[in-house]
């Protein structure tokens, strides 16, 4: 086997590179078998002595710049028709000498590998502040499982006595076989750092940090469209309905017909983000088109970018679930909620018998965002977005998050291919086969409630191991955290290999199913999206004496219940009397456990538990507009005849007809059957108590109206909301 002649050294510090040597021009177009480089003999403690270095290996779809990871896809039907479906890729290995002295390589130990072939390079030394680049353009068969590639460099600096240089990088790219989808198209928006420096090319999220010294950061937004359907020849895009936007402004988008063999193409737009800006930068991409087979296709993606705030994360592992494609890892930060991770943390896996973590696809936490309760949930598949309790996956990682129940899982500070330190651990290190008390194959491991401190040494007494029964797994909650204050219960049947202890106050969440009577303003979609769409629809509006008392929104998708709205969304009220426009920013608001979000007038009697969206100034007559990045349609709410108090609701977002109801409604829950409220008498102006006794409970006729009931003008509410079909939910990703 030929080996690359490379000179590289590693220390604990990575520095930027300012110069490049010419790239090797040799290339191959052959399809090869998959192998991986055996690095088991390398100790991670030997990162480098008196030597700094950096190595990288990258894979993109040839002539597109689109990463191989996540974009090597093919329909199963295409492989059945033709078992060889070649996709040309471009692999780049790079090794750099950021030192101020010449480096000499150990040619017997330095190697760059793609499958069975080592890549030739005859450079024996690398000058100071220089890099060496090797590029190849092979083809990969999409009907196979994927490929691995790696680079390892060993050497020394002759002018430095006892210096030792070491660096290693591993990359696995997998092929995804798509089932059944007639279109198999996708859209994605990403944001990358464009400043020249060590973060160039990194994701914006987590690398733009709000520090005391503010500054503009050059970035680029990448709008990517892919067609993974080789049963068709091309996709003709609708130039009028397809659009790319940045902060609401249209960007130029290539809408020419796409061939399917190239798979993907992208448009890049440069921008600047101020590191101290507290305003989100929002980007979106919408595709509408038709395949040459006649099938109409659509896809929509969103991206929200904002500067990260420095935070002491104090991450701990709270729950691990081993359940095939529904496996997930849940971690928790008690101090950083709704915060973007701006430090280098990884979740890594120690395979059975291993003393060191696997370098195969660790989970990078930098750039991810904790939810409103402080949790990050990493799922094994996109199906994990619709697992029990409706919690949304923060990230998807097929390798590390597919838990066998025998692995050791750890949070580390740093990176496994460089220097790192253990932060929190579940399982023994080394992961010895005879230490199996922590095994939970087909079950779950839950951290005990009172164990809140990080620990780099595992103790089984701090955990409970259980089998999975209905309602056991509770992503996004840990005891009374993230569970709306409710106690979290745990199943009573432990697996045979688990400890017998099973305290009654151990955690689990087994929510009861919400009732859904026929007259309720509820959302019952027939299928949940593979990636959760958190956009709302208008479910109910109540007018009292000619003014809006409350407006109720509900999540289109069940998976968004109890979640935060990710997409840019505004609720706008335009008064008919020419008064000031009222704009309510809905992005970042959280639905209640039944998926409702309610906005009330300041004088409404509905309490804070019902008006979870907050209060707005008392409004008279006017029009509501639910503004999203999707198409909109118009609907007008009107009270009948001379009525000035009325209620309108609908059962789900697929219906355009609103039911005429009576009474003041039931904001944030199932609908009320009360009669319309009446003006309070002068002698009865006190609001009802929060918990009246049965004998003192007021009837609907004595319900106090809001102050806005003073308006006697005719009532009319105009709305606009999304017409995105329930079957095609937009995708939300972060930069």
LUMTI-171404 format. One line per 2 residues: their letters; for each residue x, y, z of C-alpha. Coordinates in steps of 0.02 Angstrom, whole numbers, plus 50000, padded with zeros to 5 digits. Layout:
! LUMTI-171404
A	X,Y,Z | ...
This chain:
! LUMTI-171404
XX	50000,50000,50000 | 50069,50169,49951
XX	50076,50302,50083 | 50065,50490,50075
XX	50226,50579,50114 | 50166,50712,50232
XX	50244,50816,50370 | 50127,50867,50509
XX	50140,50899,50695 | 50006,50919,50827
XX	49994,51010,50989 | 49842,51056,51087
XX	49816,51220,50994 | 49748,51239,50818
XX	49797,51397,50726 | 49746,51471,50560
XX	49842,51442,50400 | 49898,51585,50289
XX	49974,51497,50139 | 49940,51347,50028
XX	50053,51246,49917 | 49985,51191,49747
XX	49865,51045,49755 | 49909,50879,49677
XX	49820,50864,49510 | 49810,50672,49497
XX	49633,50603,49507 | 49537,50442,49488
XX	49359,50408,49433 | 49352,50226,49487
XX	49227,50157,49611 | 49316,50063,49752
XX	49268,49954,49898 | 49249,50027,50073
XX	49381,50010,50208 | 49425,50114,50360
XX	49595,50153,50430 | 49643,50055,50585
XX	49694,50184,50715 | 49673,50074,50869
XX	49856,50083,50915 | 49862,50271,50931
XX	49849,50343,51105 | 49752,50506,51113
XX	49868,50573,51248 | 50007,50584,51116
XX	49933,50733,51026 | 50101,50818,51002
XX	50252,50887,51094 | 50330,51054,51046
XX	50232,51048,50884 | 50068,51118,50819
XX	49969,51051,50673 | 49801,51034,50590
XX	49733,50905,50468 | 49564,50899,50383
XX	49471,50784,50265 | 49317,50848,50173
XX	49195,50771,50049 | 49077,50867,49933
XX	48971,50822,49783 | 49084,50857,49634
XX	49066,51028,49552 | 48934,51086,49677
XX	49019,51122,49844 | 48874,51033,49930
XX	48935,50922,50075 | 48924,50734,50051
XX	48858,50715,50229 | 48668,50713,50222
XX	48663,50726,50032 | 48707,50552,49971
XX	48531,50491,49942 | 48442,50383,49815
XX	48270,50305,49797 | 48263,50119,49831
XX	48165,50097,49671 | 48311,50168,49571
XX	48431,50039,49645 | 48310,49898,49606
XX	48305,49952,49425 | 48491,49982,49412
XX	48605,49922,49555 | 48745,50042,49506
XX	48700,50225,49533 | 48865,50322,49525
XX	48883,50491,49608 | 49045,50587,49579
XX	49117,50662,49737 | 49268,50770,49776
XX	49380,50729,49925 | 49507,50851,49995
XX	49641,50805,50121 | 49739,50948,50197
XX	49882,50951,50320 | 49960,51111,50386
XX	50115,51169,50477 | 50068,51323,50579
XX	50238,51323,50666 | 50380,51445,50631
XX	50501,51305,50588 | 50515,51171,50451
XX	50429,51005,50486 | 50487,50834,50426
XX	50367,50688,50411 | 50382,50506,50459
XX	50338,50429,50290 | 50310,50256,50364
XX	50169,50318,50477 | 50091,50459,50376
XX	49946,50412,50264 | 49789,50481,50183
XX	49659,50350,50137 | 49500,50336,50035
XX	49436,50158,50037 | 49579,50039,49990
XX	49692,50167,49909 | 49820,50275,49996
XX	49841,50440,49905 | 50013,50477,49836
XX	50110,50632,49883 | 50299,50649,49876
XX	50323,50799,49989 | 50443,50754,50130
XX	50440,50922,50220 | 50317,51063,50246
XX	50378,51240,50271 | 50322,51353,50412
XX	50146,51427,50396 | 50113,51314,50246
XX	49987,51180,50200 | 49980,51036,50079
XX	49818,50992,49988 | 49774,50829,49900
XX	49614,50819,49797 | 49531,50669,49714
XX	49366,50650,49619 | 49310,50469,49630
XX	49132,50402,49607 | 49031,50318,49742
XX	48891,50193,49711 | 48735,50260,49795
XX	48663,50085,49804 | 48800,50037,49927
XX	48822,50090,50107 | 48941,50238,50089
XX	49126,50266,50115 | 49260,50312,50242
XX	49410,50424,50223 | 49547,50478,50342
XX	49715,50563,50359 | 49851,50530,50487
XX	50013,50627,50498 | 50165,50591,50607
XX	50330,50685,50610 | 50445,50804,50702
XX	50530,50974,50693 | 50718,50944,50671
XX	50764,51109,50752 | 50670,51064,50911
XX	50742,50925,51016 | 50621,50784,51062
XX	50480,50864,50963 | 50338,50751,50909
XX	50201,50790,50784 | 50037,50696,50770
XX	49866,50731,50694 | 49723,50621,50636
XX	49553,50650,50555 | 49418,50526,50508
XX	49260,50550,50404 | 49120,50429,50364
XX	48989,50473,50234 | 48833,50367,50226
XX	48706,50335,50090 | 48522,50353,50133
XX	48395,50246,50038 | 48232,50341,50017
XX	48066,50252,50025 | 47910,50288,49928
XX	47921,50476,49906 | 47866,50522,49730
XX	47972,50681,49725 | 48122,50655,49840
XX	48171,50838,49834 | 48244,50941,49975
XX	48292,51119,50019 | 48415,51181,50148
XX	48480,51350,50204 | 48648,51361,50294
XX	48754,51505,50357 | 48944,51495,50356
XX	49078,51610,50423 | 49161,51701,50278
XX	49292,51799,50376 | 49471,51746,50342
XX	49527,51661,50500 | 49521,51498,50596
XX	49330,51492,50593 | 49314,51518,50405
XX	49192,51392,50333 | 49120,51349,50504
XX	48934,51364,50541 | 48878,51538,50596
XX	48783,51470,50745 | 48900,51459,50893
XX	49040,51555,50806 | 48961,51729,50814
XX	48974,51776,50996 | 48905,51930,51083
XX	49056,51994,51178 | 49097,52164,51251
XX	49188,52213,51092 | 49061,52217,50950
XX	49103,52191,50769 | 49035,52144,50600
XX	49060,51963,50547 | 49064,51922,50362
XX	48954,51772,50324 | 48878,51684,50176
XX	48706,51608,50163 | 48699,51450,50057
XX	48533,51402,49978 | 48539,51219,49924
XX	48412,51124,49818 | 48430,50937,49791
XX	48335,50811,49685 | 48369,50631,49740
XX	48251,50553,49614 | 48340,50456,49477
XX	48175,50384,49417 | 48151,50556,49340
XX	48268,50649,49223 | 48243,50828,49279
XX	48147,50951,49387 | 48071,51106,49308
XX	48060,51243,49439 | 47918,51367,49450
XX	48012,51532,49443 | 47864,51632,49510
XX	47830,51525,49663 | 48008,51471,49707
XX	48106,51599,49805 | 48254,51627,49920
XX	48240,51761,50053 | 48351,51846,50181
XX	48263,51947,50315 | 48109,51953,50205
XX	48199,52019,50050 | 48204,51912,49894
XX	48375,51846,49842 | 48423,51796,49665
XX	48388,51610,49642 | 48437,51497,49499
XX	48271,51425,49439 | 48333,51339,49282
XX	48282,51159,49254 | 48386,51039,49360
XX	48450,50871,49301 | 48437,50731,49429
XX	48610,50655,49406 | 48699,50807,49475
XX	48585,50792,49628 | 48612,50964,49705
XX	48650,51144,49667 | 48667,51297,49775
XX	48659,51486,49772 | 48772,51588,49888
XX	48736,51762,49955 | 48861,51862,50059
XX	48801,51959,50211 | 48862,52039,50373
XX	48801,52001,50549 | 48846,52112,50696
XX	48904,52008,50845 | 48812,52119,50968
XX	48647,52122,50875 | 48505,52045,50974
XX	48398,52030,50818 | 48381,51865,50727
XX	48439,51850,50547 | 48308,51746,50457
XX	48330,51655,50292 | 48211,51544,50197
XX	48206,51442,50037 | 48048,51384,49950
XX	48044,51264,49802 | 47896,51234,49689
XX	47918,51130,49533 | 47869,50979,49430
XX	47967,50825,49378 | 47967,50772,49197
XX	47859,50626,49257 | 47722,50754,49293
XX	47736,50744,49483 | 47722,50913,49569
XX	47854,50942,49705 | 47877,51066,49845
XX	47995,51094,49990 | 48025,51237,50112
XX	48166,51269,50236 | 48202,51402,50365
XX	48357,51459,50457 | 48372,51574,50606
XX	48542,51646,50653 | 48582,51751,50804
XX	48735,51792,50906 | 48770,51675,51051
XX	48784,51740,51229 | 48928,51675,51337
XX	48857,51553,51463 | 48915,51426,51593
XX	48827,51273,51522 | 48861,51142,51657
XX	48791,51004,51545 | 48739,50838,51621
XX	48667,50682,51540 | 48489,50656,51602
XX	48413,50518,51495 | 48471,50387,51369
XX	48350,50281,51268 | 48397,50125,51169
XX	48252,50095,51050 | 48320,50073,50873
XX	48279,50220,50761 | 48187,50302,50907
XX	48343,50306,51016 | 48399,50473,51084
XX	48518,50560,51203 | 48452,50696,51318
XX	48567,50820,51405 | 48522,50966,51517
XX	48594,51136,51562 | 48526,51208,51725
XX	48595,51380,51688 | 48578,51409,51500
XX	48403,51402,51427 | 48363,51455,51250
XX	48550,51482,51227 | 48661,51437,51080
XX	48812,51333,51128 | 48967,51436,51089
XX	49101,51319,51157 | 49176,51157,51090
XX	49080,51014,51170 | 49049,50842,51097
XX	48945,50691,51145 | 49051,50536,51112
XX	49031,50349,51122 | 49147,50217,51194
XX	49114,50050,51112 | 49118,49890,51219
XX	49297,49854,51272 | 49366,50023,51216
XX	49475,50137,51321 | 49452,50287,51208
XX	49301,50361,51119 | 49257,50324,50940
XX	49298,50457,50812 | 49157,50398,50701
XX	49032,50542,50693 | 49036,50620,50868
XX	48895,50740,50908 | 48955,50921,50901
XX	48858,51028,51023 | 48931,51194,50966
XX	48797,51289,50870 | 48651,51192,50943
XX	48524,51283,51051 | 48453,51228,51217
XX	48264,51232,51224 | 48159,51339,51339
XX	48189,51215,51481 | 48376,51194,51452
XX	48374,51027,51360 | 48463,50967,51203
XX	48393,50808,51126 | 48494,50715,50994
XX	48396,50581,50903 | 48453,50431,50802
XX	48338,50472,50657 | 48219,50604,50595
XX	48078,50495,50658 | 48138,50543,50830
XX	48059,50713,50803 | 47888,50634,50828
XX	47923,50522,50976 | 47816,50524,51132
XX	47771,50688,51217 | 47797,50785,51055
XX	47972,50844,51098 | 48072,50905,50951
XX	48246,50838,50914 | 48381,50970,50923
XX	48493,50869,50808 | 48499,50700,50721
XX	48651,50586,50727 | 48627,50410,50660
XX	48792,50341,50725 | 48819,50402,50902
XX	48636,50422,50951 | 48585,50246,50895
XX	48616,50174,51068 | 48649,49988,51088
XX	48623,49996,51275 | 48800,49931,51302
XX	48896,50088,51258 | 48975,50216,51370
XX	48915,50392,51326 | 49010,50548,51379
XX	49006,50736,51359 | 49180,50802,51326
XX	49252,50977,51316 | 49359,50991,51160
XX	49361,50865,51018 | 49405,50680,51012
XX	49526,50705,50866 | 49622,50833,50969
XX	49635,50868,51155 | 49480,50842,51262
XX	49426,50823,51442 | 49281,50725,51514
XX	49134,50829,51577 | 48999,50700,51619
XX	48992,50512,51590 | 48867,50371,51585
XX	48954,50201,51586 | 49125,50136,51632
XX	49291,50185,51552 | 49366,50072,51493
XX	49201,50000,51436 | 49236,49824,51494
XX	49119,49680,51446 | 49113,49615,51625
XX	49047,49781,51691 | 48868,49770,51630
XX	48764,49840,51773 | 48732,49995,51668
XX	48673,49902,51512 | 48499,49952,51453
XX	48477,49869,51284 | 48298,49902,51228
XX	48272,50010,51382 | 48314,50178,51457
XX	48436,50250,51584 | 48378,50398,51689
XX	48486,50505,51802 | 48419,50513,51980
XX	48334,50675,52024 | 48454,50731,52160
XX	48613,50697,52057 | 48638,50867,51977
XX	48829,50883,51982 | 48937,50838,51833
XX	49043,50682,51854 | 49188,50618,51749
XX	49178,50451,51842 | 49026,50341,51824
XX	48932,50274,51975 | 48785,50158,51942
XX	48702,50212,52105 | 48664,50381,52024
XX	48557,50304,51887 | 48400,50200,51864
XX	48386,50072,51722 | 48215,50024,51653
XX	48129,49935,51511 | 48024,50035,51389
XX	47837,50024,51411 | 47705,50143,51347
XX	47737,50320,51405 | 47908,50286,51482
XX	48017,50391,51369 | 48003,50577,51402
XX	48118,50681,51292 | 48130,50860,51349
XX	48084,50831,51531 | 48173,50768,51685
XX	48065,50745,51839 | 47977,50913,51863
XX	48091,51007,51742 | 48013,51032,51571
XX	47858,50940,51626 | 47753,51091,51674
XX	47788,51059,51857 | 47708,50888,51857
XX	47790,50742,51943 | 47878,50623,51826
XX	47845,50440,51857 | 47945,50290,51801
XX	47886,50117,51747 | 47879,49983,51881
XX	47954,49843,51777 | 48145,49846,51770
XX	48238,49735,51646 | 48313,49573,51710
XX	48491,49641,51704 | 48448,49802,51794
XX	48460,49833,51981 | 48305,49787,52077
XX	48286,49957,52158 | 48141,50055,52088
XX	48091,50200,52199 | 47916,50264,52179
XX	47975,50440,52145 | 48087,50390,52000
XX	48058,50483,51837 | 47946,50453,51690
XX	47813,50549,51602 | 47653,50463,51549
XX	47537,50600,51488 | 47356,50556,51463
XX	47281,50583,51292 | 47190,50748,51271
XX	47005,50738,51237 | 46944,50802,51071
XX	46756,50829,51061 | 46682,50870,50894
XX	46655,51052,50936 | 46832,51082,50998
XX	46956,51196,50914 | 47089,51063,50898
XX	47216,51002,50774 | 47213,50819,50728
XX	47325,50794,50576 | 47326,50620,50504
XX	47515,50610,50501 | 47655,50702,50587
XX	47796,50776,50483 | 47967,50693,50484
XX	48043,50858,50542 | 47932,50959,50656
XX	47848,51114,50588 | 47807,51234,50731
XX	47700,51355,50632 | 47526,51395,50700
XX	47354,51419,50628 | 47211,51528,50695
XX	47100,51411,50795 | 46979,51527,50883
XX	46931,51711,50896 | 46810,51787,51022
XX	46735,51961,51011 | 46645,52039,51158
XX	46540,52194,51128 | 46629,52238,50967
XX	46809,52211,51024 | 46932,52067,51024
XX	46941,51977,51191 | 47067,51845,51138
XX	47138,51759,50985 | 47192,51578,51000
XX	47325,51497,50891 | 47367,51314,50884
XX	47514,51215,50816 | 47481,51132,50648
XX	47583,50981,50699 | 47562,50875,50855
XX	47751,50862,50872 | 47756,51050,50907
XX	47644,51040,51062 | 47736,51111,51213
XX	47873,51171,51095 | 47940,51342,51047
XX	47893,51420,50879 | 48051,51415,50774
XX	47994,51495,50611 | 47982,51684,50586
XX	47798,51721,50624 | 47704,51880,50668
XX	47525,51915,50722 | 47477,52087,50657
XX	47321,52188,50700 | 47268,52333,50589
XX	47129,52438,50669 | 46992,52505,50556
XX	46990,52673,50644 | 47165,52718,50585
XX	47250,52688,50752 | 47426,52619,50771
XX	47464,52446,50703 | 47496,52313,50836
XX	47630,52184,50793 | 47656,52032,50904
XX	47816,51934,50869 | 47767,51752,50891
XX	47937,51675,50853 | 48008,51609,51016
XX	47838,51591,51100 | 47796,51421,51173
XX	47637,51319,51148 | 47555,51241,51299
XX	47552,51050,51314 | 47395,51042,51206
XX	47474,51150,51071 | 47383,51314,51106
XX	47453,51491,51109 | 47331,51624,51169
XX	47344,51814,51159 | 47221,51913,51265
XX	47168,52094,51281 | 47235,52182,51435
XX	47061,52187,51511 | 47019,52005,51477
XX	46972,51900,51628 | 47072,51754,51564
XX	47221,51722,51678 | 47404,51708,51636
XX	47393,51518,51630 | 47271,51534,51485
XX	47348,51687,51400 | 47517,51603,51379
XX	47559,51717,51233 | 47538,51873,51339
XX	47425,52025,51334 | 47402,52158,51201
XX	47320,52331,51215 | 47131,52329,51209
XX	47082,52319,51026 | 46924,52376,50942
XX	46878,52321,50767 | 47008,52277,50639
XX	47094,52140,50543 | 47215,52006,50605
XX	47352,51944,50492 | 47454,51788,50532
XX	47614,51823,50438 | 47732,51680,50396
XX	47851,51647,50254 | 47724,51535,50168
XX	47579,51575,50051 | 47428,51657,50133
XX	47241,51656,50113 | 47110,51776,50177
XX	46961,51747,50289 | 46846,51871,50374
XX	46766,51843,50544 | 46598,51929,50565
XX	46465,51924,50697 | 46293,51886,50629
XX	46165,52025,50607 | 46165,52150,50748
XX	46269,52043,50864 | 46425,52123,50936
XX	46481,51971,51039 | 46523,51811,50948
XX	46646,51668,50932 | 46721,51576,50783
XX	46830,51420,50786 | 46889,51279,50674
XX	46946,51102,50709 | 47110,51100,50611
XX	47216,51199,50488 | 47154,51101,50336
XX	46979,51173,50353 | 46935,51343,50280
XX	46766,51347,50366 | 46745,51417,50541
XX	46609,51354,50657 | 46493,51482,50735
XX	46501,51461,50923 | 46423,51539,51077
XX	46495,51597,51240 | 46662,51673,51288
XX	46759,51521,51229 | 46893,51421,51321
XX	47062,51493,51275 | 47204,51368,51279
XX	47094,51216,51309 | 46936,51127,51253
XX	46792,51241,51206 | 46662,51307,51326
XX	46474,51298,51300 | 46439,51456,51401
XX	46326,51592,51334 | 46399,51761,51281
XX	46458,51868,51425 | 46353,52016,51480
XX	46400,52188,51541 | 46433,52183,51729
XX	46310,52271,51841 | 46373,52424,51937
XX	46363,52325,52098 | 46461,52177,52034
XX	46629,52236,51969 | 46746,52117,52059
XX	46820,51977,51954 | 46780,51800,52006
XX	46902,51713,52121 | 47027,51595,52044
XX	46959,51444,52136 | 46777,51476,52182
XX	46685,51350,52285 | 46540,51257,52202
XX	46413,51362,52295 | 46492,51526,52239
XX	46532,51481,52059 | 46462,51613,51943
XX	46349,51568,51799 | 46393,51617,51622
XX	46266,51758,51631 | 46361,51843,51771
XX	46530,51834,51684 | 46616,52002,51682
XX	46654,52069,51506 | 46817,52150,51458
XX	46840,52338,51455 | 46838,52329,51268
XX	46654,52286,51279 | 46621,52473,51287
XX	46642,52479,51099 | 46474,52460,51015
XX	46530,52467,50834 | 46498,52320,50716
XX	46625,52180,50731 | 46736,52113,50593
XX	46902,52023,50600 | 47003,51990,50444
XX	47140,51857,50447 | 47274,51787,50336
XX	47359,51624,50373 | 47466,51491,50289
XX	47399,51375,50156 | 47547,51257,50162
XX	47466,51085,50146 | 47475,50980,50306
XX	47566,50843,50210 | 47712,50956,50167
XX	47784,51034,50322 | 47932,51153,50306
XX	48101,51106,50379 | 48188,51210,50512
XX	48376,51203,50530 | 48506,51308,50616
X	48663,51380,50546
